[in-house]
């Protein structure tokens, strides 16, 4: 499902105008993004979004075999809640 499909389902389920549903989805997503950019985690009934730090490391270009340095970076991690995991495993 992409964002447009999510907006469509929300609009249909809640009997909203598509423009209003789009605003709501964008607001939720931008709030999650802003919170993560501050380095804070976001916990929902779906799961938890966190920012993980990746240390600098050495890597190898698989095509050429050349060694290269990979800089430290940050990544978003998502861990599904127990409720979601349990529902997935019941299927």
DSSP file (Angstrom, degrees, kcal/mol; ACC not computed):
  #  RESIDUE AA STRUCTURE BP1 BP2  ACC     N-H-->O    O-->H-N    N-H-->O    O-->H-N    TCO  KAPPA ALPHA  PHI   PSI    X-CA   Y-CA   Z-CA
    1    1 A X              0   0    0      0, 0.0     2,-0.2     0, 0.0     0, 0.0   0.000 360.0 360.0 360.0 132.7    0.0    0.0    0.0
    2    2 A X     >  -     0   0    0      1,-0.1     4,-2.2     0, 0.0     5,-0.2  -0.473 360.0 -93.0-100.7 180.0    1.3    3.4   -0.9
    3    3 A X  H  > S+     0   0    0      1,-0.2     4,-2.6     2,-0.2     5,-0.2   0.883 123.8  53.2 -64.1 -39.3    0.4    6.7    0.7
    4    4 A X  H  > S+     0   0    0      1,-0.2     4,-2.2     2,-0.2    -1,-0.2   0.895 110.2  48.2 -63.3 -39.1   -2.3    7.5   -1.8
    5    5 A X  H  > S+     0   0    0      2,-0.2     4,-2.5     1,-0.2    -1,-0.2   0.884 110.2  52.0 -67.8 -38.4   -4.0    4.2   -1.2
    6    6 A X  H  X S+     0   0    0     -4,-2.2     4,-2.5     2,-0.2    -2,-0.2   0.926 109.9  48.9 -61.6 -45.2   -3.8    4.8    2.6
    7    7 A X  H  X S+     0   0    0     -4,-2.6     4,-2.7     1,-0.2    -2,-0.2   0.915 110.8  51.3 -60.3 -43.4   -5.5    8.1    2.2
    8    8 A X  H  X S+     0   0    0     -4,-2.2     4,-2.3     2,-0.2    -2,-0.2   0.912 111.0  46.5 -62.0 -43.9   -8.2    6.5    0.0
    9    9 A X  H  X S+     0   0    0     -4,-2.5     4,-2.9     2,-0.2     5,-0.2   0.911 113.3  49.1 -65.8 -41.5   -8.9    3.8    2.6
   10   10 A X  H  X S+     0   0    0     -4,-2.5     4,-2.5     2,-0.2     6,-0.2   0.929 111.6  49.3 -62.9 -45.0   -9.0    6.4    5.5
   11   11 A X  H  X>S+     0   0    0     -4,-2.7     5,-2.4    -5,-0.2     4,-0.6   0.917 115.4  43.6 -60.7 -44.0  -11.3    8.6    3.5
   12   12 A X  H  <5S+     0   0    0     -4,-2.3     3,-0.5     3,-0.2    -2,-0.2   0.932 115.5  46.9 -67.8 -46.0  -13.7    5.7    2.7
   13   13 A X  H  <5S+     0   0    0     -4,-2.9    -2,-0.2     1,-0.2    -1,-0.2   0.882 122.6  34.3 -65.7 -39.4  -13.6    4.2    6.2
   14   14 A X  H  <5S-     0   0    0     -4,-2.5    -1,-0.2    -5,-0.2    -2,-0.2   0.386 107.1-121.6 -97.7   3.1  -14.2    7.5    8.0
   15   15 A X  T  <5 +     0   0    0     -4,-0.6     2,-0.3    -3,-0.5    -3,-0.2   0.942  62.0 147.8  54.2  52.1  -16.4    9.0    5.3
   16   16 A X      < -     0   0    0     -5,-2.4    -1,-0.2    -6,-0.2     2,-0.2  -0.732  57.0 -96.4-110.8 160.4  -14.1   12.0    4.8
   17   17 A X     >  -     0   0    0     -2,-0.3     4,-2.3     1,-0.1     3,-0.3  -0.532  37.1-120.4 -68.7 145.4  -13.2   14.1    1.8
   18   18 A X  H  > S+     0   0    0      1,-0.2     4,-2.4     2,-0.2     5,-0.2   0.861 113.4  55.6 -58.5 -36.4  -10.0   12.8    0.2
   19   19 A X  H  > S+     0   0    0      2,-0.2     4,-1.9     1,-0.2    -1,-0.2   0.895 108.7  47.0 -65.0 -39.3   -8.3   16.2    0.8
   20   20 A X  H  > S+     0   0    0     -3,-0.3     4,-2.1     2,-0.2    -2,-0.2   0.904 112.3  49.6 -68.7 -41.6   -9.1   16.0    4.5
   21   21 A X  H  X S+     0   0    0     -4,-2.3     4,-2.4     1,-0.2    -2,-0.2   0.892 109.6  52.5 -63.3 -39.7   -7.8   12.4    4.8
   22   22 A X  H  X S+     0   0    0     -4,-2.4     4,-2.6    -5,-0.2    -2,-0.2   0.911 108.2  50.8 -63.0 -42.6   -4.7   13.4    3.0
   23   23 A X  H  X S+     0   0    0     -4,-1.9     4,-2.3     1,-0.2    -1,-0.2   0.912 110.7  49.4 -59.3 -43.7   -4.1   16.3    5.5
   24   24 A X  H  X S+     0   0    0     -4,-2.1     4,-2.3     2,-0.2    -2,-0.2   0.924 112.2  46.4 -64.7 -45.5   -4.5   13.9    8.4
   25   25 A X  H  X S+     0   0    0     -4,-2.4     4,-2.6     1,-0.2     5,-0.2   0.931 113.9  48.7 -63.2 -45.5   -2.1   11.3    7.0
   26   26 A X  H  X S+     0   0    0     -4,-2.6     4,-2.5     1,-0.2    -1,-0.2   0.874 110.2  52.1 -62.7 -37.4    0.5   14.0    6.2
   27   27 A X  H  X S+     0   0    0     -4,-2.3     4,-2.1    -5,-0.2    -1,-0.2   0.928 111.2  46.2 -64.4 -45.8    0.1   15.5    9.7
   28   28 A X  H  X S+     0   0    0     -4,-2.3     4,-2.2     2,-0.2    -2,-0.2   0.941 115.4  46.2 -62.0 -47.6    0.7   12.2   11.4
   29   29 A X  H  X S+     0   0    0     -4,-2.6     4,-2.4     1,-0.2    -2,-0.2   0.890 112.8  48.8 -65.7 -39.6    3.7   11.3    9.2
   30   30 A X  H  X S+     0   0    0     -4,-2.5     4,-2.8    -5,-0.2    -1,-0.2   0.859 110.1  52.5 -69.4 -33.3    5.3   14.8    9.6
   31   31 A X  H  X S+     0   0    0     -4,-2.1     4,-2.1    -5,-0.2    -2,-0.2   0.916 110.4  47.5 -65.8 -43.3    4.8   14.6   13.3
   32   32 A X  H  X S+     0   0    0     -4,-2.2     4,-2.3     2,-0.2    -2,-0.2   0.934 113.7  48.4 -61.4 -45.7    6.6   11.2   13.4
   33   33 A X  H  X S+     0   0    0     -4,-2.4     4,-2.5     1,-0.2    -2,-0.2   0.931 110.8  49.5 -61.3 -47.3    9.4   12.6   11.2
   34   34 A X  H  X S+     0   0    0     -4,-2.8     4,-1.0     1,-0.2    -1,-0.2   0.890 111.4  49.9 -59.8 -40.3    9.9   15.7   13.3
   35   35 A X  H  <>S+     0   0    0     -4,-2.1     5,-1.9     1,-0.2     3,-0.4   0.915 111.3  48.0 -65.4 -43.8   10.0   13.6   16.5
   36   36 A X  H ><5S+     0   0    0     -4,-2.3     3,-1.8     1,-0.2    -2,-0.2   0.878 106.2  57.7 -65.0 -37.8   12.6   11.3   15.0
   37   37 A X  H 3<5S+     0   0    0     -4,-2.5    -1,-0.2     1,-0.3    -2,-0.2   0.776 102.0  55.8 -64.4 -25.1   14.7   14.2   13.8
   38   38 A X  T 3<5S-     0   0    0     -4,-1.0    -1,-0.3    -3,-0.4    -2,-0.2   0.522 122.2-110.7 -80.1  -6.3   14.9   15.4   17.4
   39   39 A X  T < 5S+     0   0    0     -3,-1.8     2,-0.2     1,-0.3    12,-0.2   0.558  77.3 128.6  87.9   9.0   16.3   12.0   18.3
   40   40 A X      < -     0   0    0     -5,-1.9    -1,-0.3    10,-0.1     2,-0.2  -0.594  56.0-120.2 -95.7 159.1   13.2   10.9   20.2
   41   41 A X        -     0   0    0     -2,-0.2     2,-0.5     9,-0.1     9,-0.2  -0.613  14.3-140.9 -96.1 160.3   11.3    7.6   19.7
   42   42 A X  E     -A   49   0A   0      7,-2.4     7,-2.8    -2,-0.2     2,-0.5  -0.981  14.3-165.5-123.3 119.1    7.6    7.3   18.7
   43   43 A X  E     +A   48   0A   0     -2,-0.5     2,-0.3     5,-0.2     5,-0.2  -0.909  17.1 160.2-107.9 128.9    5.5    4.6   20.3
   44   44 A X        -     0   0    0      3,-2.8     3,-0.0    -2,-0.5    -2,-0.0  -0.795  57.0 -97.5-132.2 176.5    2.1    3.6   18.9
   45   45 A X  S    S+     0   0    0     -2,-0.3    39,-0.3     1,-0.2    38,-0.1   0.724 125.0  56.6 -69.0 -19.3   -0.1    0.6   19.1
   46   46 A X  S    S-     0   0    0      1,-0.3    35,-2.2    34,-0.1     2,-0.3   0.858 123.5 -80.9 -76.5 -38.4    1.4   -0.5   15.8
   47   47 A X  E     - B   0  80A   0     33,-0.3    -3,-2.8    37,-0.1     2,-0.4  -0.984  51.1 -60.8 162.6-164.3    5.0   -0.4   17.2
   48   48 A X  E     -AB  43  79A   0     31,-2.5    31,-2.3    -2,-0.3     2,-0.5  -0.957  28.7-157.2-122.2 129.5    7.9    1.8   18.0
   49   49 A X  E     +AB  42  78A   0     -7,-2.8    -7,-2.4    -2,-0.4     2,-0.3  -0.892  24.6 170.6 -99.0 130.7   10.0    4.0   15.7
   50   50 A X  E     - B   0  77A   0     27,-2.4    27,-3.0    -2,-0.5     2,-0.5  -0.912  35.0-117.9-135.2 163.8   13.5    4.8   16.9
   51   51 A X  E     - B   0  76A   0     -2,-0.3     2,-0.4    25,-0.2    25,-0.2  -0.918  31.0-163.2-102.5 125.0   16.7    6.4   15.6
   52   52 A X  E     - B   0  75A   0     23,-3.4    23,-2.5    -2,-0.5     2,-0.5  -0.880  11.6-137.0-109.9 140.1   19.6    4.0   15.5
   53   53 A X  E     - B   0  74A   0     -2,-0.4     2,-0.5    21,-0.2    21,-0.2  -0.825  12.9-155.6 -96.0 131.8   23.3    5.1   15.2
   54   54 A X  E     - B   0  73A   0     19,-3.7    19,-1.8    -2,-0.5     3,-0.1  -0.926  16.4-132.0-106.2 127.6   25.5    3.1   12.9
   55   55 A X        -     0   0    0     -2,-0.5     2,-0.1    17,-0.2    15,-0.0  -0.339  31.1 -92.9 -73.0 157.1   29.2    3.2   13.7
   56   56 A X        +     0   0    0     16,-0.1     2,-0.3    -2,-0.0    15,-0.2  -0.406  57.2 168.0 -64.5 147.2   31.8    3.9   10.9
   57   57 A X  E     -C   70   0B   0     13,-2.2    13,-3.4    -3,-0.1     2,-0.3  -0.964  36.2-100.8-155.3 168.7   33.1    0.7    9.4
   58   58 A X  E     +C   69   0B   0     -2,-0.3     2,-0.3    11,-0.2    11,-0.2  -0.768  40.3 178.6 -96.4 144.5   35.1   -0.8    6.6
   59   59 A X  E     -C   68   0B   0      9,-3.2     9,-2.5    -2,-0.3     2,-0.4  -0.799  22.6-127.0-135.3 177.5   33.3   -2.3    3.6
   60   60 A X  E     -C   67   0B   0     -2,-0.3     2,-0.7     7,-0.2     7,-0.2  -0.998  20.9-125.2-132.2 131.2   34.1   -3.9    0.3
   61   61 A X     >  -     0   0    0      5,-3.0     4,-3.3    -2,-0.4     5,-0.3  -0.661  22.1-151.4 -71.1 115.6   32.7   -3.0   -3.1
   62   62 A X  T  4 S+     0   0    0     -2,-0.7    -1,-0.2     1,-0.2     0, 0.0   0.769  90.5  51.6 -65.3 -24.6   31.2   -6.4   -4.2
   63   63 A X  T  4 S+     0   0    0      1,-0.1    -1,-0.2     3,-0.1    -2,-0.0   0.905 127.6  17.1 -77.9 -42.2   31.7   -5.5   -7.9
   64   64 A X  T  4 S-     0   0    0      2,-0.1    -2,-0.2    -3,-0.1    -1,-0.1   0.635  91.5-127.5-106.7 -17.3   35.4   -4.5   -7.8
   65   65 A X     <  +     0   0    0     -4,-3.3     2,-0.2     1,-0.3    -3,-0.1   0.481  56.8 151.4  80.1   1.7   36.6   -5.9   -4.5
   66   66 A X        -     0   0    0     -5,-0.3    -5,-3.0    -6,-0.1    -1,-0.3  -0.450  45.6-125.5 -69.4 136.0   37.9   -2.5   -3.5
   67   67 A X  E     +C   60   0B   0     -7,-0.2     2,-0.3    -2,-0.2    -7,-0.2  -0.595  35.0 177.6 -79.9 142.8   38.0   -1.7    0.2
   68   68 A X  E     -C   59   0B   0     -9,-2.5    -9,-3.2    -2,-0.2     2,-0.5  -0.984  30.1-115.8-145.8 156.9   36.2    1.4    1.3
   69   69 A X  E     -C   58   0B   0     -2,-0.3     2,-0.6   -11,-0.2   -11,-0.2  -0.797  22.8-153.8 -94.5 130.7   35.4    3.4    4.4
   70   70 A X  E     -C   57   0B   0    -13,-3.4   -13,-2.2    -2,-0.5     3,-0.1  -0.919  19.6-130.6-105.6 122.6   31.7    3.7    5.3
   71   71 A X        -     0   0    0     -2,-0.6     2,-0.1   -15,-0.2   -17,-0.0  -0.228  28.6 -91.9 -69.8 158.5   30.9    6.7    7.4
   72   72 A X        +     0   0    0    -16,-0.1     2,-0.3   -19,-0.0   -17,-0.2  -0.385  56.7 169.3 -63.7 148.0   28.9    6.7   10.6
   73   73 A X  E     -B   54   0A   0    -19,-1.8   -19,-3.7    -3,-0.1     2,-0.3  -0.926  31.4-117.9-152.4 175.0   25.2    7.3   10.0
   74   74 A X  E     -B   53   0A   0     -2,-0.3     2,-0.3   -21,-0.2   -21,-0.2  -0.919  26.5-174.3-120.0 149.6   21.8    7.2   11.6
   75   75 A X  E     -B   52   0A   0    -23,-2.5   -23,-3.4    -2,-0.3     2,-0.5  -0.978  26.9-114.8-141.5 153.1   18.8    5.1   10.5
   76   76 A X  E     -B   51   0A   0     -2,-0.3     2,-0.3   -25,-0.2   -25,-0.2  -0.763  32.1-165.6 -88.6 132.5   15.2    4.7   11.4
   77   77 A X  E     -B   50   0A   0    -27,-3.0   -27,-2.4    -2,-0.5     2,-0.4  -0.890   4.8-160.3-116.0 148.8   14.3    1.4   13.0
   78   78 A X  E     -B   49   0A   0     -2,-0.3     2,-0.5   -29,-0.2   -29,-0.2  -0.997   4.7-171.7-130.4 131.1   10.8    0.0   13.5
   79   79 A X  E     -B   48   0A   0    -31,-2.3   -31,-2.5    -2,-0.4    -2,-0.0  -0.980  24.8-129.0-122.6 119.3    9.8   -2.7   16.0
   80   80 A X  E     -B   47   0A   0     -2,-0.5   -33,-0.3   -33,-0.2   -34,-0.1  -0.312  28.5-108.9 -65.3 146.9    6.3   -4.1   15.7
   81   81 A X     >  -     0   0    0    -35,-2.2     4,-2.5   -36,-0.1     5,-0.2  -0.272  25.9-109.9 -71.5 162.2    4.3   -4.2   19.0
   82   82 A X  H  > S+     0   0    0      1,-0.2     4,-2.9     2,-0.2     5,-0.2   0.883 119.0  56.4 -59.8 -39.3    3.5   -7.5   20.7
   83   83 A X  H  > S+     0   0    0      2,-0.2     4,-2.2     1,-0.2    -1,-0.2   0.923 109.4  44.4 -59.6 -46.1   -0.1   -7.1   19.7
   84   84 A X  H  > S+     0   0    0    -39,-0.3     4,-2.4     2,-0.2    -2,-0.2   0.918 113.4  50.6 -66.5 -43.2    0.7   -6.8   16.0
   85   85 A X  H  X S+     0   0    0     -4,-2.5     4,-2.1     1,-0.2    -2,-0.2   0.924 110.7  49.5 -60.5 -44.0    3.2   -9.7   16.2
   86   86 A X  H  X S+     0   0    0     -4,-2.9     4,-1.0     1,-0.2    -1,-0.2   0.910 111.2  48.8 -62.4 -42.4    0.5  -11.9   17.9
   87   87 A X  H  X S+     0   0    0     -4,-2.2     4,-0.5     1,-0.2     3,-0.3   0.883 110.8  50.9 -66.1 -37.8   -2.1  -11.0   15.3
   88   88 A X  H >< S+     0   0    0     -4,-2.4     3,-0.8     1,-0.2    -1,-0.2   0.886 109.8  50.0 -64.9 -38.7    0.3  -11.7   12.4
   89   89 A X  H 3< S+     0   0    0     -4,-2.1    -1,-0.2     1,-0.2    -2,-0.2   0.655 102.0  61.9 -78.0 -15.2    1.2  -15.1   13.9
   90   90 A X  H 3<        0   0    0     -4,-1.0    -1,-0.2    -3,-0.3    -2,-0.2   0.644 360.0 360.0 -81.6 -15.0   -2.5  -16.1   14.3
   91   91 A X    <<        0   0    0     -3,-0.8    -1,-0.2    -4,-0.5    -2,-0.1   0.482 360.0 360.0 -73.5 360.0   -3.1  -15.9   10.5
